[in-house]
Amino acid sequence: MDPVGQEIVRHLEEVAAERRARHEEPALAERVHALKDYQHRRFQQTYADLLAQPRYSEAARFFLDELYGPHDFTARDAQFARIVPALVRLFPRHIVETVSTLGHLHALSEQLDTAMARHLTELPLTAAAYAEAWRRVGRADDRERQIAFMHAIGSELDHYTANPLLRHTLRMMRRPAAVAGLGALQRFLETGFDTFRALRGAESFLQTISARERDLAGRLFDPIEPVPADFLAAEVTARQADPGKS
């Protein structure tokens, strides 16, 4: 298989390994789910201003749902792993490389989520417990790689919008992609393309997200710093959504 295709398969195998570990420990799986849900709410708080701006709302929502969402992609990933050779054969090389970066981000995020969940001792998850788990896991270099991968994926999608033929090519790919079992990937690429084209330049948007994520990571790795206010806001949001929680 093509080396990039092998890389994609390896990333998917890493994600599957994390899921197997959680399946064997139901309490761990519950904590991972709570963690993902918390991080999803945290993103909504951190980027509430972007979500509220017409120019940036769709792009922020794309990141929230596709890169930070708590969704279970088990079935999709299992299907995806079986059709990597078709992906490499059907899609342009630069798109395949973007998918590889997405796979790397996916695997790294799942590994870090599992590691953090192992340091959570009770639910519902609080801001203080989140910060403590983050600090216990550490792995500052991997946190930076997460941000870099996210920025790279956004930059690549933005770059594609400068190619007037690519949108037409993606549209023409719908049927062969569906036949090959690549419908979910096709939708991701088309949605990403349309979302970033509507931005008419995504660099300031991507820089904003990267800067805020690095700032949050820096404060969380500093034990002297207080828990960032947006984590507290996420906790408040959760309690408002479920009045039964204390």
C-alpha positions as CSV (number, residue, x, y, z in Angstrom):
1,M,0.0,0.0,0.0
2,D,1.0,3.6,-0.6
3,P,3.1,5.0,2.4
4,V,0.5,7.7,3.1
5,G,-2.2,5.1,3.0
6,Q,-0.3,3.0,5.5
7,E,0.0,6.0,7.8
8,I,-3.8,6.5,7.7
9,V,-4.4,2.8,8.5
10,R,-1.9,3.1,11.5
11,H,-3.7,6.1,12.9
12,L,-7.1,4.3,12.6
13,E,-5.6,1.3,14.4
14,E,-4.4,3.5,17.2
15,V,-7.9,4.9,17.6
16,A,-9.3,1.4,17.6
17,A,-6.9,0.4,20.3
18,E,-8.1,3.3,22.5
19,R,-11.7,2.2,22.0
20,R,-10.9,-1.5,22.9
21,A,-9.3,-0.3,26.2
22,R,-12.4,1.6,27.0
23,H,-14.7,-1.2,26.1
24,E,-12.8,-3.4,28.6
25,E,-13.3,-0.8,31.3
26,P,-16.9,0.6,31.3
27,A,-16.0,3.1,34.0
28,L,-13.2,4.5,31.9
29,A,-15.5,4.7,28.9
30,E,-18.0,6.7,31.0
31,R,-15.3,9.1,32.0
32,V,-14.0,9.5,28.5
33,H,-17.6,10.4,27.3
34,A,-17.9,12.9,30.1
35,L,-14.6,14.4,29.2
36,K,-15.5,14.8,25.5
37,D,-18.8,16.4,26.4
38,Y,-17.0,18.8,28.8
39,Q,-14.4,19.7,26.2
40,H,-17.2,20.3,23.6
41,R,-18.9,22.7,26.0
42,R,-15.6,24.4,26.8
43,F,-15.1,25.1,23.1
44,Q,-18.5,26.6,22.9
45,Q,-17.6,29.0,25.7
46,T,-14.1,29.8,24.5
47,Y,-15.3,30.6,21.0
48,A,-18.8,32.0,21.8
49,D,-17.8,35.2,20.0
50,L,-16.8,33.4,16.8
51,L,-19.9,31.3,16.9
52,A,-22.0,34.5,17.2
53,Q,-20.4,36.2,14.2
54,P,-22.0,35.5,10.8
55,R,-18.6,35.4,9.0
56,Y,-17.1,32.9,11.4
57,S,-20.0,30.9,12.8
58,E,-20.0,28.1,10.2
59,A,-16.3,27.6,10.4
60,A,-16.4,27.6,14.2
61,R,-19.3,25.1,14.1
62,F,-17.3,22.9,11.7
63,F,-14.4,22.8,14.1
64,L,-16.7,22.2,17.0
65,D,-18.5,19.3,15.4
66,E,-15.8,17.7,13.3
67,L,-12.7,18.2,15.4
68,Y,-13.9,18.7,19.0
69,G,-17.2,16.9,19.0
70,P,-18.2,14.2,21.5
71,H,-19.6,12.1,18.7
72,D,-19.0,8.3,18.5
73,F,-17.3,7.7,15.1
74,T,-16.6,3.9,15.8
75,A,-18.7,2.6,12.9
76,R,-17.4,5.3,10.5
77,D,-13.8,4.7,11.3
78,A,-14.2,0.9,11.0
79,Q,-15.7,1.4,7.6
80,F,-13.1,3.9,6.7
81,A,-10.2,1.6,7.6
82,R,-11.4,-1.0,5.0
83,I,-11.4,1.4,2.1
84,V,-8.1,3.3,2.5
85,P,-6.7,1.8,-0.7
86,A,-9.7,3.2,-2.6
87,L,-9.2,6.6,-0.9
88,V,-5.5,6.6,-2.1
89,R,-6.6,5.6,-5.6
90,L,-9.6,7.9,-6.1
91,F,-8.6,11.2,-4.4
92,P,-5.9,13.7,-5.3
93,R,-2.6,13.3,-3.5
94,H,-2.9,16.5,-1.5
95,I,-6.3,15.6,-0.2
96,V,-5.0,12.1,0.9
97,E,-2.3,13.9,2.8
98,T,-4.8,16.1,4.5
99,V,-6.8,13.0,5.5
100,S,-3.6,11.6,7.0
101,T,-3.1,14.7,9.1
102,L,-6.8,14.4,10.2
103,G,-6.1,10.8,11.1
104,H,-3.1,11.8,13.1
105,L,-5.0,14.4,15.0
106,H,-7.8,11.9,15.6
107,A,-5.5,9.3,17.1
108,L,-3.6,11.7,19.2
109,S,-6.7,13.3,20.6
110,E,-8.2,9.9,21.5
111,Q,-4.9,8.9,23.3
112,L,-4.9,12.1,25.3
113,D,-8.6,11.7,26.2
114,T,-8.0,8.2,27.5
115,A,-4.9,9.3,29.5
116,M,-6.9,12.2,31.1
117,A,-9.9,10.1,31.8
118,R,-7.7,7.7,33.9
119,H,-7.0,10.6,36.2
120,L,-10.6,11.5,36.8
121,T,-11.9,10.0,40.0
122,E,-15.5,11.2,40.1
123,L,-18.4,12.6,38.0
124,P,-19.9,15.0,37.1
125,L,-16.6,16.5,35.9
126,T,-15.6,19.8,37.5
127,A,-13.3,22.5,36.2
128,A,-10.8,21.8,38.9
129,A,-10.8,18.1,38.2
130,Y,-10.3,18.8,34.5
131,A,-7.4,21.0,35.2
132,E,-5.8,18.5,37.6
133,A,-6.1,15.6,35.1
134,W,-4.6,17.8,32.4
135,R,-1.6,18.6,34.6
136,R,-1.2,15.0,35.7
137,V,-1.1,13.8,32.1
138,G,1.3,16.5,31.0
139,R,2.6,15.8,27.5
140,A,3.0,19.4,26.5
141,D,4.6,18.5,23.2
142,D,1.6,16.4,22.2
143,R,-0.8,19.2,23.2
144,E,1.2,21.5,20.9
145,R,1.1,19.0,18.1
146,Q,-2.7,18.8,18.5
147,I,-3.0,22.5,17.9
148,A,-0.5,22.4,15.0
149,F,-2.5,19.6,13.3
150,M,-5.7,21.5,13.8
151,H,-4.2,24.6,12.2
152,A,-2.7,22.6,9.4
153,I,-6.0,21.0,8.5
154,G,-7.8,24.3,8.4
155,S,-5.0,25.9,6.4
156,E,-5.1,23.1,3.8
157,L,-8.9,23.3,3.5
158,D,-8.5,27.1,3.1
159,H,-5.8,26.6,0.5
160,Y,-8.1,24.3,-1.5
161,T,-10.6,27.0,-2.0
162,A,-8.1,28.9,-4.1
163,N,-8.4,26.1,-6.7
164,P,-11.6,26.8,-8.8
165,L,-11.5,23.3,-10.3
166,L,-11.3,21.5,-7.0
167,R,-15.0,22.1,-5.9
168,H,-16.1,20.8,-9.3
169,T,-13.8,17.8,-8.9
170,L,-15.2,17.1,-5.4
171,R,-18.8,17.3,-6.8
172,M,-17.8,14.8,-9.5
173,M,-16.4,12.5,-6.8
174,R,-19.7,12.0,-5.0
175,R,-20.9,8.9,-6.8
176,P,-17.6,7.0,-7.0
177,A,-16.9,8.0,-3.4
178,A,-20.3,6.7,-2.3
179,V,-19.7,3.4,-4.2
180,A,-16.3,3.0,-2.6
181,G,-17.8,3.6,0.9
182,L,-16.2,7.1,1.2
183,G,-19.4,9.0,1.6
184,A,-18.5,10.3,5.1
185,L,-15.1,11.6,4.0
186,Q,-16.7,13.1,0.9
187,R,-19.2,15.1,3.1
188,F,-16.4,16.2,5.4
189,L,-14.3,17.5,2.5
190,E,-17.2,19.2,0.8
191,T,-18.4,20.8,4.0
192,G,-14.9,21.9,4.8
193,F,-14.4,23.4,1.4
194,D,-17.7,25.3,1.4
195,T,-17.2,26.5,4.9
196,F,-13.7,27.9,4.3
197,R,-14.6,29.4,1.0
198,A,-17.3,31.4,2.7
199,L,-14.7,32.8,5.1
200,R,-12.9,34.5,2.1
201,G,-9.6,34.0,4.0
202,A,-9.2,31.8,7.1
203,E,-5.9,32.8,8.5
204,S,-7.1,35.2,11.1
205,F,-9.8,32.7,12.2
206,L,-7.2,29.9,12.5
207,Q,-4.7,32.2,14.3
208,T,-7.4,33.1,16.8
209,I,-8.1,29.5,17.6
210,S,-4.5,28.5,17.8
211,A,-3.6,31.5,20.1
212,R,-6.4,30.8,22.5
213,E,-5.7,27.0,22.6
214,R,-2.0,27.7,23.3
215,D,-2.9,30.3,26.0
216,L,-5.3,27.8,27.7
217,A,-2.7,25.0,27.5
218,G,0.0,27.3,29.0
219,R,-2.2,28.3,31.9
220,L,-3.3,24.7,32.6
221,F,0.3,23.5,32.7
222,D,1.2,26.2,35.2
223,P,0.1,24.9,38.7
224,I,0.2,28.5,40.1
225,E,-2.3,29.8,37.6
226,P,-6.0,29.6,38.6
227,V,-8.4,27.5,36.5
228,P,-9.3,29.5,33.4
229,A,-12.7,31.2,33.6
230,D,-14.0,29.5,30.4
231,F,-13.7,26.1,32.0
232,L,-15.8,27.4,34.9
233,A,-18.3,28.7,32.4
234,A,-18.5,25.2,30.8
235,E,-19.3,23.8,34.3
236,V,-22.0,26.4,34.9
237,T,-23.5,25.6,31.4
238,A,-23.7,21.9,32.2
239,R,-25.5,22.6,35.5
240,Q,-27.9,25.0,33.9
241,A,-28.6,22.3,31.2
242,D,-29.3,19.7,33.9
243,P,-30.8,21.3,37.0
244,G,-30.6,17.9,38.8
245,K,-26.9,18.2,39.1
246,S,-25.6,19.9,42.2
